Amino acid sequence: MSTADTDPDLQERGGRGGPRRGGASAAHSDLRTNLHANGDVTARLSRRSRRPRLVRHIHAEWIKLRSLRSSRWLLIAAAAAVPLVGVALIAALLIDEDGSTRPRVFFDATFIGAQLSSLLLGALGAGTIAGEFSTRTAITTFTVAPARASVLAAKAAVLWTVTVLAAALAVGLTYLLTSWQLSSHDLATSLGGAGVVRVLLGEVLYLSGMSVLGLAIGALVRSTAASIGTLVVLLYAVPLTLALLPGSGPAQFFNRWLVTNTLTNFTHLRADDLLLTPAAGAAAFIAWIVVLYLAGAIRLRRARI
């Protein structure tokens, strides 16, 4: 009789120097488990890789936007500025109201806070792309996603969607609060009144469009501070300078095509004959965004990171 037949340890291991039967079974079980888990991971990665590239970039940009504290606070401040300024201004105007002011005058003053919000949303858009160059995270972004035009389009899509929702909330809340203020003086403007819905939609278009305009400027300038400075010049310095010049001639011509004035007749009940019509103004505003966006995309594609 051999030692293997009498030695229980060798019998348990399956013979002289052989592996344990229980150990072999456990090893095979672990191997099957690992292969199954790896197969699941590979399948998930394969499903993700089959997604359209733009969809993957949009998902990544949404995570970036909601993860940045500065972006959240800028969005909240921009949305809050419209109703806060509107309610405060209407309250001030009602103090000296003597009954001679027409309701449309108060309605046009309701959304004056959009001028401040447009700068905040423009800064939000500019920081979305320029901030990556300032912090040098653009190197990682465009190494992982070399399709720069697709990344910029994803940023624009996420930014526009978020700001449309925020602007719609801000404009709707402002209209409700100021209408409640004005109703006690019989100065409220009905939602069914001529041009009221157009004005509300125009304010949403203006605010959301300014965020994409800021993104385009950020892609061109590639510096957060310089982008905000450019927005201040474009939104405030240039219009004020033209306002100081004589009202006729080149100043009047350029004034009507300024990005801040293109939608004036779209977002006001009282028309200004010196400015563009609502339809022409909307087309000009969109043209501003498209031209600057394309210029930013070309700059982003050709320039070194």
VOPAGU-2260 file (C-alpha; in pm, 1 decimal, decimal comma):
REM VOPAGU-2260
SITE   aa  ch    i         X         Y         Z
SITE  MET   A    0       0,0       0,0       0,0
SITE  SER   A    1     140,6     336,7     -97,4
SITE  THR   A    2     176,3     641,4     122,9
SITE  ALA   A    3     -84,4     826,1     -85,3
SITE  ASP   A    4    -339,5     557,1       4,0
SITE  THR   A    5    -281,4     592,6     376,7
SITE  ASP   A    6    -198,9     961,6     419,8
SITE  PRO   A    7    -527,3    1152,8     465,2
SITE  ASP   A    8    -355,3    1482,2     376,2
SITE  LEU   A    9    -243,8    1343,8      43,0
SITE  GLN   A   10    -585,4    1192,1     -16,1
SITE  GLU   A   11    -747,5    1530,3      52,4
SITE  ARG   A   12    -508,3    1693,9    -194,4
SITE  GLY   A   13    -591,9    1432,8    -454,4
SITE  GLY   A   14    -275,8    1223,8    -440,6
SITE  ARG   A   15      98,3    1269,8    -389,3
SITE  GLY   A   16     171,6    1643,7    -411,9
SITE  GLY   A   17    -160,9    1698,8    -595,5
SITE  PRO   A   18    -382,7    2005,8    -546,2
SITE  ARG   A   19    -677,0    2000,5    -310,9
SITE  ARG   A   20   -1005,1    1916,8    -477,6
SITE  GLY   A   21   -1181,9    2184,9    -273,5
SITE  GLY   A   22    -916,6    2443,2    -363,8
SITE  ALA   A   23    -941,9    2367,2    -734,2
SITE  SER   A   24   -1319,3    2398,7    -724,2
SITE  ALA   A   25   -1298,6    2734,4    -543,9
SITE  ALA   A   26   -1038,0    2860,0    -790,9
SITE  HIS   A   27   -1256,2    2761,3   -1084,9
SITE  SER   A   28   -1555,7    2932,1    -920,3
SITE  ASP   A   29   -1358,3    3253,8    -863,4
SITE  LEU   A   30   -1238,2    3245,4   -1221,1
SITE  ARG   A   31   -1592,9    3210,1   -1352,9
SITE  THR   A   32   -1709,5    3494,9   -1127,2
SITE  ASN   A   33   -1429,5    3724,5   -1245,4
SITE  LEU   A   34   -1495,7    3643,0   -1608,0
SITE  HIS   A   35   -1865,6    3713,4   -1558,7
SITE  ALA   A   36   -1794,4    4047,2   -1385,2
SITE  ASN   A   37   -1544,8    4148,1   -1651,8
SITE  GLY   A   38   -1800,1    4056,5   -1914,2
SITE  ASP   A   39   -2056,0    4283,1   -1748,5
SITE  VAL   A   40   -1809,8    4572,7   -1734,9
SITE  THR   A   41   -1710,2    4518,0   -2096,0
SITE  ALA   A   42   -2075,3    4510,5   -2199,9
SITE  ARG   A   43   -2148,1    4835,8   -2014,9
SITE  LEU   A   44   -1845,4    5005,4   -2167,4
SITE  SER   A   45   -1945,5    4875,0   -2507,3
SITE  ARG   A   46   -2297,5    5015,6   -2467,6
SITE  ARG   A   47   -2154,1    5351,6   -2362,2
SITE  SER   A   48   -1911,3    5356,1   -2651,9
SITE  ARG   A   49   -2199,9    5296,0   -2891,8
SITE  ARG   A   50   -2368,5    5616,2   -2773,3
SITE  PRO   A   51   -2332,6    5909,1   -3011,3
SITE  ARG   A   52   -2024,0    6112,7   -2930,4
SITE  LEU   A   53   -2222,8    6431,4   -2871,9
SITE  VAL   A   54   -2446,7    6253,6   -2620,1
SITE  ARG   A   55   -2143,3    6138,0   -2419,8
SITE  HIS   A   56   -2002,2    6490,5   -2423,6
SITE  ILE   A   57   -2334,4    6640,9   -2314,6
SITE  HIS   A   58   -2346,8    6402,3   -2019,0
SITE  ALA   A   59   -1992,3    6496,4   -1919,4
SITE  GLU   A   60   -2058,6    6870,3   -1950,3
SITE  TRP   A   61   -2375,6    6842,7   -1743,6
SITE  ILE   A   62   -2174,3    6680,0   -1464,5
SITE  LYS   A   63   -1915,2    6958,6   -1486,3
SITE  LEU   A   64   -2174,3    7237,7   -1477,1
SITE  ARG   A   65   -2366,2    7106,7   -1179,7
SITE  SER   A   66   -2046,3    7019,3    -988,3
SITE  LEU   A   67   -1900,7    7372,4    -989,7
SITE  ARG   A   68   -2015,4    7583,0    -696,4
SITE  SER   A   69   -1945,8    7907,5    -881,3
SITE  SER   A   70   -2174,2    7801,4   -1167,0
SITE  ARG   A   71   -2459,1    7721,9    -930,7
SITE  TRP   A   72   -2430,4    8054,4    -751,9
SITE  LEU   A   73   -2411,4    8253,4   -1074,9
SITE  LEU   A   74   -2721,7    8078,1   -1203,6
SITE  ILE   A   75   -2911,1    8139,3    -878,5
SITE  ALA   A   76   -2804,5    8505,6    -868,7
SITE  ALA   A   77   -2906,3    8560,7   -1229,9
SITE  ALA   A   78   -3246,3    8399,6   -1176,0
SITE  ALA   A   79   -3306,4    8594,4    -852,8
SITE  ALA   A   80   -3202,3    8932,4    -993,6
SITE  VAL   A   81   -3495,8    8957,4   -1235,0
SITE  PRO   A   82   -3780,0    8932,0    -979,5
SITE  LEU   A   83   -3593,7    9116,4    -702,9
SITE  VAL   A   84   -3509,8    9419,4    -917,9
SITE  GLY   A   85   -3850,5    9412,6   -1085,8
SITE  VAL   A   86   -4047,6    9406,7    -761,0
SITE  ALA   A   87   -3829,5    9678,4    -605,2
SITE  LEU   A   88   -3861,5    9905,2    -908,6
SITE  ILE   A   89   -4239,2    9866,5    -933,0
SITE  ALA   A   90   -4270,3    9941,0    -561,0
SITE  ALA   A   91   -4068,0   10260,6    -609,5
SITE  LEU   A   92   -4270,5   10368,8    -911,4
SITE  LEU   A   93   -4600,3   10314,2    -732,3
SITE  ILE   A   94   -4501,0   10559,5    -460,2
SITE  ASP   A   95   -4531,7   10856,0    -696,9
SITE  GLU   A   96   -4805,2   10708,8    -916,0
SITE  ASP   A   97   -5082,1   10964,3    -968,2
SITE  GLY   A   98   -5308,7   10766,3   -1196,5
SITE  SER   A   99   -5181,5   10915,7   -1521,1
SITE  THR   A  100   -4930,0   10641,9   -1603,1
SITE  ARG   A  101   -5044,4   10378,8   -1850,1
SITE  PRO   A  102   -5017,6   10009,7   -1752,0
SITE  ARG   A  103   -4777,1    9929,5   -2034,8
SITE  VAL   A  104   -4522,2   10170,1   -1885,9
SITE  PHE   A  105   -4514,4    9967,7   -1565,6
SITE  PHE   A  106   -4507,0    9641,9   -1758,8
SITE  ASP   A  107   -4203,7    9750,4   -1961,0
SITE  ALA   A  108   -4024,7    9845,8   -1638,5
SITE  THR   A  109   -4096,5    9505,9   -1484,8
SITE  PHE   A  110   -3805,2    9321,2   -1645,3
SITE  ILE   A  111   -3533,3    9583,5   -1602,2
SITE  GLY   A  112   -3346,7    9330,9   -1387,6
SITE  ALA   A  113   -3275,7    9128,1   -1701,4
SITE  GLN   A  114   -2995,5    9374,3   -1778,6
SITE  LEU   A  115   -2807,5    9258,8   -1470,0
SITE  SER   A  116   -2898,9    8894,7   -1521,6
SITE  SER   A  117   -2769,8    8903,5   -1878,9
SITE  LEU   A  118   -2422,2    8994,4   -1752,6
SITE  LEU   A  119   -2430,0    8719,0   -1489,0
SITE  LEU   A  120   -2542,7    8458,1   -1740,3
SITE  GLY   A  121   -2284,1    8579,1   -1988,9
SITE  ALA   A  122   -2018,8    8537,7   -1719,7
SITE  LEU   A  123   -2152,0    8188,1   -1652,0
SITE  GLY   A  124   -2119,6    8096,9   -2017,7
SITE  ALA   A  125   -1773,2    8248,1   -2048,8
SITE  GLY   A  126   -1647,7    8067,3   -1740,2
SITE  THR   A  127   -1775,2    7735,5   -1873,1
SITE  ILE   A  128   -1502,2    7728,4   -2138,5
SITE  ALA   A  129   -1254,6    8000,1   -2037,0
SITE  GLY   A  130   -1233,2    7861,1   -1684,1
SITE  GLU   A  131   -1089,6    7538,8   -1821,9
SITE  PHE   A  132    -807,2    7729,5   -1987,2
SITE  SER   A  133    -743,6    7935,4   -1673,1
SITE  THR   A  134    -713,7    7622,4   -1457,4
SITE  ARG   A  135    -539,6    7419,8   -1732,1
SITE  THR   A  136    -806,3    7149,9   -1714,7
SITE  ALA   A  137    -863,5    7206,9   -2086,1
SITE  ILE   A  138    -561,5    6984,3   -2149,1
SITE  THR   A  139    -737,2    6692,9   -1980,0
SITE  THR   A  140   -1072,1    6771,3   -2140,6
SITE  PHE   A  141    -941,3    6778,0   -2496,9
SITE  THR   A  142    -707,6    6484,5   -2440,7
SITE  VAL   A  143    -997,8    6264,8   -2334,6
SITE  ALA   A  144   -1229,1    6419,3   -2596,9
SITE  PRO   A  145   -1018,3    6538,1   -2892,5
SITE  ALA   A  146   -1326,4    6646,6   -3094,4
SITE  ARG   A  147   -1318,7    7009,0   -2979,3
SITE  ALA   A  148   -1616,3    7123,0   -3186,6
SITE  SER   A  149   -1828,3    6848,0   -3034,1
SITE  VAL   A  150   -1722,2    6945,8   -2682,3
SITE  LEU   A  151   -1810,2    7311,1   -2748,0
SITE  ALA   A  152   -2148,2    7209,0   -2891,7
SITE  ALA   A  153   -2214,2    6997,9   -2582,9
SITE  LYS   A  154   -2129,8    7292,0   -2357,0
SITE  ALA   A  155   -2365,2    7515,6   -2555,7
SITE  ALA   A  156   -2648,4    7260,5   -2543,8
SITE  VAL   A  157   -2621,7    7207,4   -2167,5
SITE  LEU   A  158   -2579,2    7577,6   -2095,6
SITE  TRP   A  159   -2872,5    7684,7   -2313,8
SITE  THR   A  160   -3105,3    7419,8   -2168,3
SITE  VAL   A  161   -3023,5    7511,6   -1809,1
SITE  THR   A  162   -3050,5    7886,7   -1866,7
SITE  VAL   A  163   -3377,4    7855,6   -2059,3
SITE  LEU   A  164   -3531,6    7680,9   -1759,6
SITE  ALA   A  165   -3385,4    7932,7   -1513,6
SITE  ALA   A  166   -3490,7    8230,0   -1727,5
SITE  ALA   A  167   -3843,2    8096,4   -1773,9
SITE  LEU   A  168   -3876,5    8053,1   -1397,1
SITE  ALA   A  169   -3739,0    8401,3   -1328,3
SITE  VAL   A  170   -3953,6    8575,7   -1590,7
SITE  GLY   A  171   -4270,1    8390,7   -1487,7
SITE  LEU   A  172   -4216,0    8465,7   -1119,4
SITE  THR   A  173   -4145,3    8830,8   -1195,2
SITE  TYR   A  174   -4465,1    8863,8   -1395,8
SITE  LEU   A  175   -4674,9    8705,3   -1119,8
SITE  LEU   A  176   -4525,8    8915,6    -838,7
SITE  THR   A  177   -4543,0    9247,9   -1020,8
SITE  SER   A  178   -4894,3    9177,4   -1148,5
SITE  TRP   A  179   -4999,2    9122,8    -787,4
SITE  GLN   A  180   -4838,8    9455,7    -694,8
SITE  LEU   A  181   -5005,0    9642,1    -980,3
SITE  SER   A  182   -5346,4    9480,7    -945,9
SITE  SER   A  183   -5429,9    9687,0    -637,3
SITE  HIS   A  184   -5382,2   10002,1    -850,6
SITE  ASP   A  185   -5566,2    9864,4   -1154,7
SITE  LEU   A  186   -5241,8    9877,8   -1352,2
SITE  ALA   A  187   -5181,8    9507,7   -1409,9
SITE  THR   A  188   -5141,6    9385,1   -1767,4
SITE  SER   A  189   -5337,4    9075,2   -1861,3
SITE  LEU   A  190   -5149,5    8776,9   -1998,2
SITE  GLY   A  191   -5389,6    8779,8   -2291,7
SITE  GLY   A  192   -5307,6    9140,8   -2375,2
SITE  ALA   A  193   -5153,1    9227,8   -2708,5
SITE  GLY   A  194   -4781,3    9152,2   -2711,3
SITE  VAL   A  195   -4756,3    9032,7   -2349,0
SITE  VAL   A  196   -4665,2    8671,6   -2430,6
SITE  ARG   A  197   -4419,6    8795,8   -2692,2
SITE  VAL   A  198   -4244,2    9008,1   -2430,5
SITE  LEU   A  199   -4219,8    8717,1   -2185,6
SITE  LEU   A  200   -4077,7    8486,2   -2451,2
SITE  GLY   A  201   -3840,9    8759,8   -2565,2
SITE  GLU   A  202   -3696,6    8796,2   -2216,2
SITE  VAL   A  203   -3635,4    8421,0   -2196,9
SITE  LEU   A  204   -3471,6    8429,8   -2540,7
SITE  TYR   A  205   -3250,9    8723,5   -2442,8
SITE  LEU   A  206   -3132,0    8576,2   -2112,9
SITE  SER   A  207   -3064,5    8226,0   -2245,5
SITE  GLY   A  208   -2901,2    8365,9   -2558,2
SITE  MET   A  209   -2664,0    8580,2   -2353,3
SITE  SER   A  210   -2527,6    8269,8   -2180,7
SITE  VAL   A  211   -2437,3    8114,1   -2518,0
SITE  LEU   A  212   -2295,3    8448,2   -2631,7
SITE  GLY   A  213   -2073,1    8446,6   -2323,4
SITE  LEU   A  214   -1963,5    8092,4   -2408,7
SITE  ALA   A  215   -1866,4    8206,2   -2758,8
SITE  ILE   A  216   -1668,3    8500,1   -2621,9
SITE  GLY   A  217   -1497,6    8269,1   -2372,0
SITE  ALA   A  218   -1393,5    8035,9   -2654,1
SITE  LEU   A  219   -1250,2    8333,2   -2843,7
SITE  VAL   A  220   -1069,8    8504,8   -2554,5
SITE  ARG   A  221    -986,7    8194,0   -2345,1
SITE  SER   A  222    -961,8    8396,5   -2025,6
SITE  THR   A  223   -1239,5    8433,9   -1768,7
SITE  ALA   A  224   -1144,7    8786,8   -1662,9
SITE  ALA   A  225   -1095,9    8907,4   -2020,4
SITE  SER   A  226   -1425,2    8746,9   -2123,9
SITE  ILE   A  227   -1619,2    8924,8   -1849,4
SITE  GLY   A  228   -1445,1    9249,5   -1940,5
SITE  THR   A  229   -1548,3    9201,8   -2302,0
SITE  LEU   A  230   -1908,2    9143,8   -2192,4
SITE  VAL   A  231   -1907,0    9462,1   -1982,9
SITE  VAL   A  232   -1779,7    9662,9   -2279,7
SITE  LEU   A  233   -2031,8    9504,5   -2515,9
SITE  LEU   A  234   -2332,2    9533,3   -2284,3
SITE  TYR   A  235   -2267,4    9864,6   -2111,7
SITE  ALA   A  236   -1971,9   10070,3   -2234,8
SITE  VAL   A  237   -2053,9   10069,6   -2606,9
SITE  PRO   A  238   -2428,1   10146,7   -2566,2
SITE  LEU   A  239   -2353,1   10431,2   -2323,0
SITE  THR   A  240   -2090,9   10574,8   -2557,3
SITE  LEU   A  241   -2328,8   10570,2   -2853,2
SITE  ALA   A  242   -2601,1   10727,2   -2639,8
SITE  LEU   A  243   -2375,2   11029,5   -2582,7
SITE  LEU   A  244   -2325,0   11084,0   -2954,3
SITE  PRO   A  245   -2569,9   11280,1   -3173,8
SITE  GLY   A  246   -2892,1   11087,4   -3237,3
SITE  SER   A  247   -2862,9   11082,6   -3614,9
SITE  GLY   A  248   -2608,8   10944,1   -3857,2
SITE  PRO   A  249   -2372,2   10651,2   -3793,1
SITE  ALA   A  250   -2442,1   10643,8   -3418,0
SITE  GLN   A  251   -2810,9   10580,1   -3478,1
SITE  PHE   A  252   -2733,4   10310,3   -3733,9
SITE  PHE   A  253   -2491,3   10121,1   -3510,2
SITE  ASN   A  254   -2714,5   10166,4   -3206,5
SITE  ARG   A  255   -2996,0    9962,9   -3354,8
SITE  TRP   A  256   -2763,7    9672,1   -3432,3
SITE  LEU   A  257   -2608,4    9645,6   -3085,6
SITE  VAL   A  258   -2672,4    9310,3   -2923,1
SITE  THR   A  259   -2836,2    9486,0   -2628,6
SITE  ASN   A  260   -3080,5    9674,0   -2854,3
SITE  THR   A  261   -3172,4    9411,0   -3111,3
SITE  LEU   A  262   -3452,1    9269,2   -2895,4
SITE  THR   A  263   -3575,0    9598,7   -2747,3
SITE  ASN   A  264   -3895,3    9608,2   -2949,6
SITE  PHE   A  265   -3937,4    9234,2   -2894,0
SITE  THR   A  266   -3923,6    9270,2   -2515,3
SITE  HIS   A  267   -4127,7    9592,2   -2479,9
SITE  LEU   A  268   -4489,8    9677,0   -2543,5
SITE  ARG   A  269   -4403,4   10033,5   -2646,1
SITE  ALA   A  270   -4229,9   10031,5   -2983,4
SITE  ASP   A  271   -3925,0   10244,6   -3064,4
SITE  ASP   A  272   -3929,1   10341,0   -3430,9
SITE  LEU   A  273   -3553,1   10397,2   -3430,9
SITE  LEU   A  274   -3483,1   10032,6   -3347,5
SITE  LEU   A  275   -3539,9    9704,2   -3529,8
SITE  THR   A  276   -3882,8    9544,5   -3553,1
SITE  PRO   A  277   -3945,0    9242,8   -3326,8
SITE  ALA   A  278   -3888,2    8990,1   -3606,9
SITE  ALA   A  279   -3580,3    9164,1   -3746,0
SITE  GLY   A  280   -3443,1    9214,4   -3395,4
SITE  ALA   A  281   -3480,2    8847,1   -3308,6
SITE  ALA   A  282   -3301,3    8750,5   -3631,2
SITE  ALA   A  283   -3020,4    8998,4   -3558,6
SITE  PHE   A  284   -2980,6    8872,4   -3200,6
SITE  ILE   A  285   -2955,3    8511,1   -3316,1
SITE  ALA   A  286   -2707,9    8619,8   -3585,9
SITE  TRP   A  287   -2486,1    8776,4   -3316,2
SITE  ILE   A  288   -2480,1    8445,0   -3130,1
SITE  VAL   A  289   -2421,0    8229,5   -3438,4
SITE  VAL   A  290   -2138,5    8444,5   -3576,5
SITE  LEU   A  291   -1952,4    8466,4   -3244,4
SITE  TYR   A  292   -2010,1    8096,3   -3175,9
SITE  LEU   A  293   -1865,6    7994,7   -3512,1
SITE  ALA   A  294   -1568,6    8226,5   -3458,7
SITE  GLY   A  295   -1511,2    8071,8   -3115,4
SITE  ALA   A  296   -1537,7    7719,0   -3257,4
SITE  ILE   A  297   -1279,9    7797,9   -3527,6
SITE  ARG   A  298   -1046,6    7954,0   -3272,7
SITE  LEU   A  299   -1087,0    7656,6   -3039,8
SITE  ARG   A  300   -1020,3    7407,7   -3317,5
SITE  ARG   A  301    -707,9    7573,4   -3457,0
SITE  ALA   A  302    -539,7    7714,4   -3148,2
SITE  ARG   A  303    -301,3    7519,1   -2930,5
SITE  ILE   A  304    -430,9    7415,6   -2590,7
